[in-house]
Amino acid sequence: MIIYFSILTLGCIAGYFDVFKNLRKYRKLILYAIIIILTIFVASRSNTPDYLNYKKAFTEVSTNISDVFIEAKKTNMEVGYIFLNIIFKNIINNFELFSFFIAFITIFLTFKAYEKLSIYPLISILIYISYLFLLQPMTQIRNALALSIILNALVYVEKKQLLKYILMVFFASLFHISSIIFLPVFFFNKIKLNKEVSYIIFFSLIILLLSSNFNILILKFAKILPRENIISRKIIYYYYSQSYGSGLEGFSVRVLLSMFILFLTIFFEGILRKKLKYYNLILILLFGSFFFRLYSSHFSIMLRLANVFGVIEPIILPSFLLLFKNRFLKLIYIMLLDAYCFFSMFSVLKADPRFLEYKNILF
C-alpha cells in the first residue's frame, strides 16, 4: 500500500504547481515527469487485477493479421486491441514492452486531454491517480485506452465538429465497445441546461430510478439484438457473469459524493458557466455518471459505465477553486481535495486486496 500512497503524495505536491502562479511555468515539466513515472509503474507490474488475462491473450493470440476477428471473438476482446497485439507480437514478441507501449499511449493521451479540458490540469491528474488510475490503466486496459481517446474527442463536441467526433468515438470503440455510449453526448450538448432545468432533471432522475427496474430493461434490450452482435454479447456477459445484485446501490459514500458534486455544479452554475468553457458538456457527463452510479449495484456494466463517465470528475472538482477569491480558502479546499484523494485510493485498495499484491519486475 505504501507504494501507491507514495505516488499519490507526489501527485499532491504536483497539484500545488497549479495554484501558485510563480510555479505554473514548471507545469509541463511536472506533467511529463508524472507520465513517465506512472507508465513505468503500470508497465513493470507483474500481477494486479486482470494482468494475467491480458498476458494470456497476448501469449496465445495468433500472429496472422487475417485472424484478427476470430481472435477477438475467442478472447472476448475488441478488434482494435487484438490488432495491436498481433502487430506488436510480429515486431517484438514481448508482453512487458507491449504493456509499456499501451500504458504510455493511454496515460499520455489522458493527461494531454486534462491539460486541454481542465483549468487546473495537475490537480485533475491528482484526482485521476487517486482512483481512476487504479481502475483503468492498472486494470481495465482496453477501457482506459478507449477513454483516453474519448477525452480528446470531447473538444470536437464544443467545436460542433460532428464528423470528427463520430470518427473518434468509432476509433475508441475498436478498443472498448462501451465508448459508443458517448455518441449521444454530442446531441445532448446542444441543449443548454440552465439551473432550473438541471434541478428538475436531477430530482426526476432519482425518482425515476427509485421506481424502475432499469437493469431488466437493459437486459431485454440486449436480447432483442442479434446474438452475434458484440454489444449484446457484452451486456449479457456482464449481467450474468459479474452480477452484483438486484437493487439500487443506495446512498453509499461514492453515490453521495457523485450526487454532491453534481448538485454543487448545478448550484454554482452562474459562476462556473462564465469561467468554464466546457461547463454544459461537463454537466451532461456528470448526469451520466450519477445516473449509472445509482444503479451500479445491479451488475458490473453499470459500475463500469459510471466510472466511464466519471472521467469528468477530475475536471470539475478542481474547478470549484474558482468559487474562492481568498487564497487561504483555496489552500483549505486543496487540502480537502488531498484528503479526498487519499480516501478514494484507500477505498479502492480496500475493496480489491489484489492491488496490495503489486510486484514490480524492476525491483
C-alpha positions in Angstrom: 0.0 0.0 0.0 2.9 2.3 0.7 4.0 2.4 -2.9 0.5 3.6 -4.0 0.3 6.3 -1.4 3.9 7.4 -2.3 2.8 8.0 -5.9 -0.3 9.8 -4.7 1.8 12.1 -2.4 3.9 13.1 -5.4 0.6 13.9 -7.1 -0.5 16.1 -4.2 2.8 18.0 -4.3 2.4 18.5 -8.1 -1.1 19.9 -7.5 0.3 23.0 -5.8 2.2 23.9 -9.0 -1.3 24.6 -10.4 -2.2 27.1 -7.6 0.8 29.3 -7.3 1.4 31.5 -10.4 5.1 31.6 -10.0 5.2 27.7 -10.1 3.0 27.3 -13.2 5.9 27.7 -15.6 7.0 24.2 -14.4 3.6 22.6 -15.1 4.5 20.9 -18.4 7.8 19.5 -16.9 5.9 18.1 -14.0 3.2 16.7 -16.3 5.7 14.7 -18.4 7.6 13.5 -15.3 4.3 12.1 -13.9 3.5 10.4 -17.2 6.9 8.7 -17.2 6.6 7.6 -13.5 3.1 6.2 -14.0 3.9 4.5 -17.2 6.9 2.6 -15.6 4.7 1.8 -12.6 2.0 0.2 -14.8 4.2 -1.4 -17.4 6.6 -3.1 -15.0 3.9 -4.7 -12.8 3.8 -8.5 -12.8 0.4 -9.0 -11.3 -2.6 -6.9 -10.2 -6.2 -7.5 -11.3 -6.7 -8.6 -15.0 -2.9 -8.6 -15.6 -2.7 -12.4 -16.2 -5.8 -12.3 -18.5 -4.1 -9.7 -20.8 -0.8 -11.5 -20.7 -2.5 -14.8 -21.6 -4.3 -13.0 -24.5 -1.0 -11.6 -25.8 0.7 -15.0 -25.5 -2.0 -17.0 -27.2 -3.1 -14.6 -29.9 -2.3 -15.6 -33.5 0.4 -13.7 -35.4 -1.7 -13.8 -38.5 -3.5 -10.4 -39.1 -6.3 -12.2 -41.1 -7.3 -13.9 -37.8 -8.0 -10.7 -36.0 -11.8 -11.1 -36.0 -11.5 -14.8 -34.9 -9.1 -13.9 -32.1 -11.3 -11.0 -31.0 -14.3 -13.3 -30.6 -12.3 -16.1 -28.9 -10.8 -13.7 -26.3 -14.0 -11.6 -26.0 -11.9 -8.5 -26.7 -12.3 -5.8 -29.2 -10.8 -5.9 -32.7 -8.6 -2.9 -32.3 -6.9 -4.2 -29.2 -6.4 -7.6 -30.7 -5.0 -6.0 -33.8 -2.4 -4.1 -31.7 -1.5 -7.4 -30.0 -0.9 -9.1 -33.4 1.1 -6.2 -34.8 3.3 -5.9 -31.7 3.8 -9.6 -31.5 5.1 -9.7 -35.0 7.5 -6.9 -34.4 8.7 -7.6 -30.8 7.2 -10.6 -29.1 7.5 -9.2 -25.6 4.4 -8.6 -23.4 6.3 -6.3 -21.0 7.2 -3.9 -23.9 3.7 -4.1 -25.2 2.4 -3.2 -21.8 4.8 -0.2 -21.7 3.5 0.9 -25.1 -0.1 0.7 -24.2 0.4 2.3 -20.8 2.4 5.2 -22.2 -0.2 5.9 -25.0 -3.1 5.7 -22.5 -1.6 7.9 -19.8 -0.1 10.4 -22.3 -3.4 10.9 -24.2 -5.4 11.1 -20.9 -3.2 13.7 -19.3 -2.9 15.7 -22.5 -6.8 15.8 -22.6 -6.9 17.0 -19.0 -4.4 19.7 -19.9 -6.8 20.9 -22.6 -10.1 20.5 -20.7 -9.1 21.5 -17.1 -8.2 24.9 -15.7 -6.1 23.1 -13.1 -4.7 20.1 -15.0 -2.2 18.9 -12.4 -4.9 18.8 -9.7 -7.1 16.9 -12.2 -4.3 14.4 -12.7 -4.0 14.0 -8.9 -7.7 13.1 -8.7 -7.4 10.7 -11.6 -4.5 9.0 -9.9 -6.5 8.5 -6.7 -8.9 6.0 -8.1 -9.5 6.0 -11.9 -5.8 5.2 -12.5 -6.2 2.1 -10.4 -9.5 1.0 -12.0 -8.4 1.7 -15.6 -4.7 1.7 -16.7 -3.8 -0.7 -13.9 -6.8 -3.0 -14.5 -9.2 -2.2 -17.4 -6.5 -1.7 -20.0 -8.8 -1.6 -23.1 -11.3 0.7 -21.4 -8.6 3.1 -20.3 -7.1 3.3 -23.8 -10.6 3.9 -25.3 -11.4 6.6 -22.7 -8.1 8.4 -23.4 -9.3 8.8 -27.0 -12.8 9.8 -25.9 -11.4 12.5 -23.6 -9.5 14.0 -26.5 -12.6 13.8 -28.7 -14.7 16.0 -26.4 -13.1 19.1 -27.8 -14.9 18.4 -31.1 -18.2 18.4 -29.2 -17.6 22.0 -28.1 -16.4 22.9 -31.6 -19.5 21.3 -33.1 -17.5 19.1 -35.5 -19.8 16.1 -35.7 -17.9 14.0 -38.2 -14.6 14.3 -36.3 -16.3 13.4 -33.1 -18.1 10.3 -34.6 -14.8 9.1 -36.1 -13.0 9.5 -32.8 -15.8 7.6 -30.9 -15.8 4.9 -33.5 -12.0 4.6 -33.2 -12.2 4.4 -29.4 -14.9 1.6 -29.7 -12.4 -0.5 -31.5 -10.6 -0.8 -28.1 -13.7 -0.9 -25.9 -17.2 -1.1 -27.2 -18.6 0.9 -24.2 -17.2 4.0 -26.0 -20.3 4.2 -28.3 -22.3 5.4 -25.3 -20.6 8.8 -25.8 -22.2 9.2 -29.2 -25.4 10.9 -27.9 -23.3 13.4 -25.9 -22.8 15.5 -29.0 -26.5 16.0 -29.4 -27.2 16.4 -25.7 -24.7 19.2 -25.6 -26.9 21.2 -28.0 -29.4 21.5 -25.1 -28.2 24.4 -22.9 -29.1 23.4 -19.4 -29.9 26.2 -17.0 -30.2 25.9 -13.3 -33.9 25.3 -13.1 -34.0 22.6 -15.8 -30.9 20.9 -14.2 -32.7 20.7 -10.9 -35.8 19.2 -12.5 -33.6 16.5 -14.2 -31.7 15.9 -11.0 -34.7 15.2 -8.8 -36.7 13.5 -11.6 -33.8 11.1 -12.2 -33.7 10.0 -8.6 -37.5 9.4 -8.5 -37.4 7.6 -11.8 -34.6 5.3 -10.8 -36.1 4.5 -7.4 -39.3 3.4 -9.1 -38.0 1.4 -12.1 -36.2 -1.8 -12.9 -33.7 -0.3 -15.2 -31.4 -3.3 -15.2 -34.2 -5.6 -16.5 -34.9 -3.1 -19.4 -31.2 -3.2 -20.4 -31.2 -7.0 -20.4 -34.3 -7.1 -22.6 -32.7 -4.6 -25.0 -29.6 -6.9 -25.2 -31.7 -9.9 -26.0 -33.5 -8.1 -28.8 -30.2 -7.5 -30.6 -28.8 -10.3 -32.9 -26.9 -12.9 -30.8 -23.6 -12.3 -32.7 -23.8 -8.6 -32.0 -20.8 -7.5 -29.8 -23.0 -5.1 -27.8 -25.5 -7.8 -27.0 -22.7 -10.3 -26.0 -21.0 -7.8 -23.7 -24.2 -6.8 -21.9 -25.3 -10.4 -21.3 -21.8 -11.4 -20.3 -21.6 -8.7 -17.6 -25.1 -9.2 -16.5 -24.8 -13.0 -15.8 -21.1 -13.5 -15.0 -20.5 -10.4 -12.8 -23.8 -9.5 -11.3 -23.7 -7.5 -8.1 -27.3 -8.0 -7.0 -30.7 -6.8 -7.8 -31.2 -3.5 -6.0 -30.0 0.1 -6.0 -26.6 0.7 -4.6 -28.4 3.1 -2.4 -26.8 6.1 -0.8 -23.2 4.7 -0.5 -20.3 7.1 0.0 -19.5 7.1 -3.7 -23.1 7.7 -4.7 -23.4 10.5 -2.2 -20.2 12.1 -3.5 -21.4 11.8 -7.1 -24.7 13.4 -6.0 -23.0 16.2 -4.1 -20.6 17.0 -7.0 -23.5 17.2 -9.4 -25.6 19.4 -7.0 -22.7 21.8 -6.5 -22.1 22.1 -10.2 -25.8 23.0 -10.7 -26.0 25.3 -7.7 -23.0 27.4 -8.8 -24.0 27.4 -12.4 -23.8 31.2 -12.6 -20.1 31.4 -11.7 -18.9 28.1 -13.3 -20.6 28.7 -16.7 -18.8 32.0 -17.1 -15.4 30.6 -16.3 -15.6 27.1 -17.7 -15.5 26.8 -21.5 -16.9 23.2 -21.3 -19.5 23.8 -18.5 -22.5 22.4 -20.3 -20.6 19.3 -21.5 -19.2 18.7 -18.1 -22.7 18.9 -16.6 -24.1 16.4 -19.1 -21.4 13.9 -18.4 -21.9 14.4 -14.6 -25.5 13.5 -15.1 -24.4 10.4 -16.9 -22.0 9.4 -14.1 -24.7 9.9 -11.4 -27.3 8.0 -13.4 -25.2 4.9 -13.8 -23.7 5.1 -10.3 -27.2 4.9 -8.7 -27.7 1.5 -10.4 -24.1 0.3 -10.1 -25.1 -2.4 -7.6 -27.2 -4.2 -10.3 -24.3 -5.6 -12.3 -20.8 -4.6 -13.2 -21.6 -2.9 -16.5 -23.5 -0.1 -14.6 -20.5 0.4 -12.4 -18.2 0.4 -15.4 -20.3 3.0 -17.2 -20.4 5.1 -14.0 -16.6 5.1 -14.0 -16.5 5.7 -17.8 -18.5 9.0 -17.3 -16.6 9.6 -14.1 -13.5 10.6 -16.0 -15.1 14.1 -16.0 -15.0 14.4 -12.2 -11.2 15.2 -12.2 -12.1 18.2 -14.3 -15.0 19.7 -12.3 -13.6 19.1 -8.8 -10.5 21.5 -9.2 -12.8 24.0 -10.9 -14.6 24.6 -7.6 -11.4 26.6 -6.7 -13.0 29.3 -8.9 -15.6 29.8 -6.2 -13.0 31.1 -3.8 -11.2 34.5 -4.0 -9.4 34.2 -0.8 -6.0 32.4 -1.1 -6.3 30.9 2.3 -9.7 29.3 1.5 -8.2 28.0 -1.8 -5.5 26.2 0.2 -8.0 24.8 2.6 -10.0 23.4 -0.4 -6.9 21.9 -1.9 -6.1 20.2 1.4 -9.6 18.8 1.4 -9.1 17.5 -2.1 -5.9 15.9 -1.0 -7.8 14.2 1.8 -10.5 13.1 -0.6 -7.8 11.6 -2.9 -6.3 9.6 -0.1 -9.7 8.4 1.0 -10.6 7.4 -2.6 -7.4 5.4 -3.1 -7.7 3.7 0.2 -11.3 2.7 -0.7 -10.2 1.1 -4.0 -7.3 -0.7 -2.3 -9.6 -2.0 0.4 -12.3 -3.1 -2.0 -9.8 -5.1 -4.1 -6.9 -6.5 -2.0 -5.3 -7.9 -5.2 -3.8 -4.4 -5.7 -1.8 -4.9 -2.5 -0.1 -7.9 -4.1 1.7 -5.5 -6.5 5.0 -6.8 -7.7 7.4 -4.9 -10.0 9.8 -6.7 -12.4 12.4 -3.9 -12.0 12.8 -4.2 -8.2 
